[in-house]
Amino acid sequence: MQLKQTSDRRPRVDEIFDYLHNEIGSMRLKPGDRISEADIAAKFGVSRQPVRDAFSRLESLDLLLIRPQRATEVRKFSTREIEKSRFVRAAVEKEVLDLAARRCDAAGAAVLDDCIAGQRNVIAERNFEAFGNLDYAFHQALCKIAEVEFAFDVISVEKAKVDRLCTLGLARLDRMPPLLKDHETIAEAVKAHDSKAAVAAGILHLSRLDSTIDLISAEHSNYFEQEQD
């Protein structure tokens, strides 16, 4: 069924990108699934060029695997790429948390309190998708408090590379409370201007992905690329 035409002026490539990004991030399109330029073009009622452009952007985020003369696939997880992504994100987040703890004022503290309250509410509602969105908002707020909002551009790119893993992990409701606890600890350290504690809590928070990777690789080994040592 063809999607209804939208009345806004966003380029169609953005619309296609957003649609596919959401389908992949939510795991409705799973690692290894094949997608066709022709099918997506027909769905949106466009030529293949905007689809090709959207595919290229998704490939740059490690979400698609495009191979000449072969079917385009949703990219499987790569343990090497996950390790690289986490290294970059950890380096940036350490600086963000250090600066946020030094620069947090009453207004910043209030924003963090609101972020935490929102996360508690969605956990009570057992809404893991909303929790994932609020996780982004929390880290973006920390960048703003640190006065390095540009840092969130890096963080969001690196987060996008592992969001699918997080989606699978958060689908297990018992995994949300520990993440909320991490956020609470980070927020309290930032509000107390305790840079050391904020950075330590941030490192612990990022390490939570280890158990998620182990669990998913055990249950869904077909979601991971076969990599040579």
Secondary structure as UniProt FT lines:
FT   HELIX           12..25
FT   TURN            26..27
FT   TURN            31..32
FT   STRAND          34..35
FT   HELIX           37..44
FT   HELIX           48..60
FT   TURN            61..62
FT   STRAND          64..65
FT   TURN            68..69
FT   STRAND          72..74
FT   HELIX           79..103
FT   HELIX           106..124
FT   TURN            125..126
FT   HELIX           128..145
FT   TURN            146..147
FT   TURN            149..150
FT   HELIX           151..170
FT   HELIX           173..175
FT   HELIX           176..191
FT   TURN            192..193
FT   HELIX           195..207
FT   HELIX           209..219
FT   HELIX           221..223
//
